[in-house]
Amino acid sequence: MLRCLAIVALFVATQSTALLAQTSPEYGDDVYKPSMGQAGKDVIWIPTPEALITALLTAAKVTDKDIVYDLGAGDGRIPIVAAKQFGARAVGIEYDADMAELARRNARRAGVEQKVRIITGDIFKESFADATVVTMYLLPDLNLKLRPLILKMPPGTRVASHAFNMGDWEPDQLLSVDARDGYLWYVPADVEGTWAFKEDGWNTEGTLTIVQRYQRVGGTVTIGGKTQPVLGPALRGDKLTFAYNDGDGVLRAAHVVVNGREFKGTLSGRGPGNITITGMRR
Ligand SMILES: C[S@@+](CC[C@H](N)C(=O)[O-])C[C@H]1O[C@@H](n2cnc3c(N)ncnc32)[C@H](O)[C@@H]1O
């Protein structure tokens, strides 16, 4: 009971006064009418407004190539928007069986039943491993419970959350729509450690040593026995950018894609065009 009250209080504290005034809109259909704030397994039901859904999925650059999973899908509105507006395949996981049935009916009514699948189940038991985009409107502690699983997903998987963050994993993008917060993250590749790299065609070899905390990266580059701080390193998903001064003091900017123990990409600064840079984790 205490937890239930705390959850309601936390939600209320994060909602705009506009939402709180919104006690009367009717949800559902002739078969089932959920009420705003009704109990759920781990969190109550409050729907995300469509404007924020569209903004989050736009920020996540959802396309028809994506598989979007909404964790705690409620009446199915996020998977439905993902399918209808963005052409994605979408899956909703919803514990409440009546709500899950309503979501299926809503998907049918929206004409996207071929693209939307609703699983009646628990987000902590059902797999969402094939998601390329994960959405959620849960609670801070539930986000943190999901975080280790999410961080093991393929680099570049996008994660969008309404209202709640992921603790010390900073978002890559913050949104605000009608005074509601949205957060977007890209699952970062694991790049920590030492990499031997080579500028193809130039016989330049070096070592890149990276320290990493989520998408935040720093480190050093060593060429010809001289070590310097790596300049402007940035990581988004599997895309790593970094720069360094070569032995002649010329700035080289690398844009590489990390694939497990290897990276490959282009290096600017050698003559008119880019050349290839490859790296291997030691
Ligand atoms: C705040 S609502 C969000 C609904 C929808 N995602 C949206 O943004 O409109 C959270 C939903 O999660 C569901 N839920 C709570 N705990 C769950 C769990 N462990 N597994 C699956 N669904 C859950 C609730 O029944 C509720 O429908």
PDBQT file of the ligand as one rigid body, heavy atoms in Angstrom, charges set to zero:
ROOT
HETATM    1  C1  LIG A 301       2.819   4.502 -17.026  1.00  0.00    +0.000 C 
HETATM    2  S1  LIG A 301       2.034   3.237 -17.972  1.00  0.00    +0.000 S 
HETATM    3  C2  LIG A 301       2.721   3.536 -19.582  1.00  0.00    +0.000 C 
HETATM    4  C3  LIG A 301       1.886   2.987 -20.716  1.00  0.00    +0.000 C 
HETATM    5  C4  LIG A 301       2.465   3.235 -22.099  1.00  0.00    +0.000 C 
HETATM    6  N1  LIG A 301       3.815   2.742 -22.216  1.00  0.00    +0.000 N 
HETATM    7  C5  LIG A 301       2.451   4.702 -22.415  1.00  0.00    +0.000 C 
HETATM    8  O1  LIG A 301       3.526   5.328 -22.315  1.00  0.00    +0.000 OA
HETATM    9  O2  LIG A 301       1.385   5.231 -22.757  1.00  0.00    +0.000 OA
HETATM   10  C6  LIG A 301       2.875   1.755 -17.435  1.00  0.00    +0.000 C 
HETATM   11  C7  LIG A 301       2.251   0.451 -17.890  1.00  0.00    +0.000 C 
HETATM   12  O3  LIG A 301       3.099  -0.609 -17.474  1.00  0.00    +0.000 OA
HETATM   13  C8  LIG A 301       2.302  -1.712 -17.087  1.00  0.00    +0.000 C 
HETATM   14  N2  LIG A 301       3.151  -2.551 -16.216  1.00  0.00    +0.000 N 
HETATM   15  C9  LIG A 301       3.461  -2.351 -14.913  1.00  0.00    +0.000 A 
HETATM   16  N3  LIG A 301       4.326  -3.284 -14.494  1.00  0.00    +0.000 NA
HETATM   17  C10 LIG A 301       4.564  -4.107 -15.536  1.00  0.00    +0.000 A 
HETATM   18  C11 LIG A 301       5.386  -5.262 -15.738  1.00  0.00    +0.000 A 
HETATM   19  N4  LIG A 301       6.160  -5.756 -14.772  1.00  0.00    +0.000 N 
HETATM   20  N5  LIG A 301       5.373  -5.865 -16.944  1.00  0.00    +0.000 NA
HETATM   21  C12 LIG A 301       4.594  -5.381 -17.952  1.00  0.00    +0.000 A 
HETATM   22  N6  LIG A 301       3.820  -4.290 -17.827  1.00  0.00    +0.000 NA
HETATM   23  C13 LIG A 301       3.803  -3.649 -16.643  1.00  0.00    +0.000 A 
HETATM   24  C14 LIG A 301       1.116  -1.086 -16.421  1.00  0.00    +0.000 C 
HETATM   25  O4  LIG A 301       0.007  -1.997 -16.398  1.00  0.00    +0.000 OA
HETATM   26  C15 LIG A 301       0.892   0.138 -17.314  1.00  0.00    +0.000 C 
HETATM   27  O5  LIG A 301       0.006  -0.170 -18.358  1.00  0.00    +0.000 OA
ENDROOT
TORSDOF 0
